[in-house]
Amino acid sequence: SSVAEDVLIVREDITGSHPDIRAVADEARVYNRQNRMELVGDVVATTVVEDPTTEPWLKLQAQELNWQWEQDLISSPQPLRVEQFENELITDVVVGQAGSFNLAEQIVNLEGDVQMQLLEIPLNVASEALEWQVDQQQVVIDQPVEMVHPQENIVVTARQGQMNLDNQVIFLQGNVSVQGQRNEARMTCDQLTWNVKQQTLLAQGDVNYRQ
């Protein structure tokens, strides 16, 4: 059939590159008419920047990546791991059961048991879905979220939240709970602005504190 003729299958250690991304996989299936490529088996895709020693770049890992080049979209129906590197060190890691990366908008979307580690703060974030606006250094979470600051021994939960990774300010809202592990203090409120760098917590709306 004409569809079969349109598929190019290449096997064994594929390396491909594009102005914005480089990819390595065990097998590649190119569907020219649909302007897409399937990369299968130990897929590693990295974003291309002019100077990787100074500019941040991303590394995506999955067993299967679908690359729709007209839409500038890379997606995986399977577990996806995204790492951000800066000065050749990993600064942020996020994993989910499925996800996508929009190259044009520089937005990572992950869903299903999503875990994000901000290694510089450090902070561990867990939710069912999140959107990471890479260029803006913003993370938007519209689902119940748990954040753990291991050094400060603080666990914060809320209905939703957003994080500014640049200035380390986190805004949480809806059934916010702050639990201090050290002194067993607990605070609940409607909204919380958490400045991690300055170690300040600003609670607003129906604030309840007990120790």
Disulfide bonds with the S-S distance in Angstrom:
none
